[in-house]
Every structure is written in C-alpha cells, then in structure tokens.
Amino acid sequence: MALDVDQALDLGRFSLILVLELCAPILLVGMGVGLVISLVQAVTQIQEQTLSFVPKMLAMAVAAVFFLPWISTRMMEFAREM
C-alpha cells in the first residue's frame, strides 16, 4: 500500500505529537527538580553545577520507570493503529 503526501504528513505529525506526549512527563519532572534545586542554590548561594545535574538525572530515571507502563501502552496503541 502506497502513501500519498497527505497521509505521510498526517502520519509524521501524529508521530511527532506522540513523541512529545510521551516525553513530556519525564521532562516536566526534570524541569521541576531543576527549579527546586536552583531555588535552593540561590538561597544558600552554593553555585555548583554538578549539584543540580545528579538529582535531575535521578528524578528523571525514577519518572521514566514510573511512567513506563503508560508509555508502553501508548506505543502499543500507536503500533496497532499503524
């Protein structure tokens, strides 16, 4: 089955929106943790770059594990539709 231009554009748009939806919770957790750590650094005047990196990475890893069932379900639905 060949795709015409309109179908290919719709597929590409839907795929990009799905990727943004799947990445958003993990990125929002990282942004929230980064904001909290930045506030703590501003209050305590500790300006160490590695201090914000490690907690953000750990929080994003925990969020990825937490959201993994939802992400895999959405990806399976997408694959089924394709």
C-alpha positions as CSV (number, residue, x, y, z in Angstrom):
1,M,0.0,0.0,0.0
2,A,1.5,3.3,-1.1
3,L,1.1,6.5,1.0
4,D,0.2,9.8,-0.7
5,V,1.6,13.1,0.5
6,D,-1.3,13.9,2.8
7,Q,-1.2,10.6,4.5
8,A,2.5,10.8,5.0
9,L,2.2,14.3,6.5
10,D,-0.6,13.2,8.8
11,L,1.5,10.2,9.9
12,G,4.5,12.4,10.6
13,R,2.5,15.0,12.5
14,F,0.8,12.3,14.6
15,S,4.2,10.6,15.3
16,L,5.8,13.9,16.5
17,I,2.8,14.7,18.7
18,L,3.0,11.2,20.2
19,V,6.7,11.6,20.9
20,L,6.1,15.0,22.6
21,E,3.3,13.5,24.7
22,L,5.5,10.6,25.8
23,C,8.5,12.7,26.7
24,A,6.6,15.5,28.4
25,P,6.1,13.9,31.9
26,I,9.7,12.9,32.2
27,L,10.9,16.3,31.1
28,L,8.5,18.1,33.4
29,V,9.8,16.2,36.3
30,G,13.4,17.1,35.4
31,M,12.4,20.8,35.0
32,G,10.6,20.8,38.3
33,V,13.5,19.2,40.2
34,G,15.9,21.6,38.4
35,L,13.7,24.6,39.5
36,V,13.7,23.4,43.1
37,I,17.4,22.9,43.2
38,S,18.0,26.3,41.6
39,L,16.0,27.9,44.3
40,V,17.9,26.1,47.0
41,Q,21.2,27.1,45.3
42,A,20.1,30.7,45.1
43,V,19.0,30.8,48.8
44,T,22.2,29.1,50.0
45,Q,24.4,30.8,47.5
46,I,26.0,27.4,46.5
47,Q,26.7,27.6,42.8
48,E,27.9,24.1,41.9
49,Q,26.8,22.8,38.5
50,T,27.1,19.2,39.4
51,L,24.8,19.7,42.4
52,S,21.8,20.1,40.1
53,F,22.8,17.5,37.5
54,V,22.7,14.4,39.6
55,P,19.3,14.9,41.3
56,K,17.7,15.8,38.0
57,M,19.1,12.6,36.4
58,L,17.9,10.5,39.3
59,A,14.4,12.1,39.3
60,M,14.1,11.6,35.5
61,A,15.1,8.0,35.8
62,V,12.5,7.4,38.6
63,A,9.9,9.2,36.5
64,A,10.8,7.0,33.4
65,V,10.3,3.9,35.5
66,F,7.1,5.2,36.9
67,F,5.6,6.3,33.5
68,L,6.9,3.2,31.6
69,P,3.6,1.3,31.7
70,W,1.7,4.3,30.3
71,I,4.4,5.0,27.7
72,S,4.5,1.3,26.5
73,T,0.7,1.2,26.3
74,R,0.6,4.4,24.2
75,M,3.3,3.0,21.9
76,M,1.5,-0.3,21.5
77,E,-1.7,1.6,20.6
78,F,0.2,3.5,18.0
79,A,1.8,0.4,16.6
80,R,-1.6,-1.3,16.4
81,E,-3.1,1.7,14.5
82,M,-0.3,1.6,12.0
